[in-house]
């Protein structure tokens, strides 16, 4: 088989690239290869709605099979690329099929980081990265079950909230001294800590698990601050980019497949998009790897345009969000810890924003709690890179749009 445009990785990024290619090149032959048997799906709901009911799981699928058929996007699902011949411009799949390409897009995503500690015989640890893993977890989250979550990041906290809704007893073990310490200001970590504890989640900070074994009553977690028993253990300690294929064929790899702002790799016929990329962000002036819906949704459209000969740039300030209980948290940019930090709103009222400005008064980063309606204005502030009046930004009586 020959494809004009071959996409390896059938997740959200792969789907968005295929949609964009079909829109921009109606007659081109587009093929999408994925190692999961499922149709392409979006991952954000896996830790939320998909854990609550099988009906809600369907929300992950943005397009049905009829869409791919009507758009003439050829699917090779449940099959993995085992070899890429860059000189011949063709790939080989696990079933022995070879597919030649004019341009290749790597959208191989990332996988859950495995637990590095000691694990005893017969211990099964749970992870949440795929739909199949979400289904497995959903089957086990029944009322009264004791769930221990290793890691107080977004995935761990979102699963904790879902599990509490289902009536599980939940314990979160976090090695850092506050939740979301690497990505959020402490005031937000503290707010979420109080929120989870109020919902009945046991959160233990400064706790590093060292060994997990079976015991008479389930599973035993040995930590630096005592032991914990559980029926199920979910590991949520981050993700690793799936760069093995790129490394094997000699592409530049440094914490992801290295691409420029145009999604080009070190091979002119190969592009990359999504979680797997370490991409140059012209707004930040450096390469970053961001695991987010935003990157998986928008970067593939840039890649598709450039695979067709365009010169578009992916230049967006990194943006993430998380829903836990009735609380919505959003973050824009990266907090440096060196700028001027402002508080807009009241923490005790559960609706506030934390803003960091650089020495010139430009917006570096912002995190909002139940203030999502302000994010559009903050995005425009970040994009403009103009100095802001700190007093006005922090004053809730001032409409943020008036500062643009």
Steps between C-alpha positions, in 0.01 A plus 500: 500500500604860445377804693570861418483576871556233761425565867646271767299532820120493503429712805359852512804649323486239225129555449534879480783468249294263283201736510716797406675315217169390352367855520811651339563224247164349393654258249800386703530148637512520879572202726486485880680222690437430868603221736169508691200324347275793594404784269692821582381654827579797723655425838382778739178321596678175591563621856154654533182405313631168363556374855143577604302308238530304178258746339729795574794310350352564153580871537865418435427417138479822300446323166329172419619240252268638232691829512830336406329303225324804353819706518705220344743491791644150500535345843750238611396447863636240737826503307839641589777634278803277549735654247547827312722510193581869460687453172218306336236704684296207617397333825431141597217399735478210746282309253770526234325765290721773354377852437694748289461869574575841357489667842491330841357643823599349836224552755596216731402679821614391844447222753466485876828511691545164676536477876877477575484345847498140614189300410433163657381187322132497409458877528313666215538876471248704303579779254277739309608598152283297264130434464554135585670604826208733577257212452706277728513770767126571469418134566696511824382833637199373692365651819708410804813404306825639642689681222852629557635748246874549466550859386307821565513637145206578275427136410519383859279778630242464224476125562473567874201727438334244270563215744346695787189561290477122461528447875856371520734562791788697348854569622744717303871467574707792369880529540505883484404737779198635305274383222593590141820651635684500165230676300282706736546771764476361853175686573325295232655174620381584851151584373472165321638319805221648713244417231599133484521461875156654533374239251643224720826428318794418724797697363845438642774735381878455531443129455712287271391138439785250503350150482165344414408145600196283548363458851215308661255782439608617155805706410753660733686820409815569699596870498737742667212587735353167595290238322165510321265220400290507184291280273620674183797725425508753217837638393483861378859625498522657157548388142781407263502598131488210255823585318634149439407491132649845439820400679532179301495688170748764612279803556610756758345411837537700822209458743280442197538511123670832433314714248511865402203737519382354165486143644794389284740235627862461392368307194330729243243230420405431863295723730381449857215637711334458838624387843804329352658822371760722655396796288649845465256758633580845355301670777723343765817495291582139587400139446228360725311173529145548623251220562170673438178500300609832349814357338322187377220712354684789335856396419393222257315755288825694459685179417239408237524838329879481490502143372322650201772761455378774735706705743265531794631523857365343815523790745260475793559566867466159673155460654362216714185439699370257760153434643476358852159477668338836417837675477655608170871582494677647198860605451666704228877520451765385746551650846865595547491591867709810430237752389240712675213282623149645525179360646174593331190398695459331838631153575243448775219553248640231273532725194837665442797532268874503564697710252874535446646801318860536388726796583345704216145423611426249224285197574716194566240261633157484657298233676127537554269321742134518392585811297517341158309788341810717555733265312421640155616843615814355661584318177480826308720670760762227467492517121537878493807494731412853610574638851199494732393713794546261793252683723230490234560132419455403866185712547184294441307823446703556181378314191802315359390575145542869569874435548549350155 
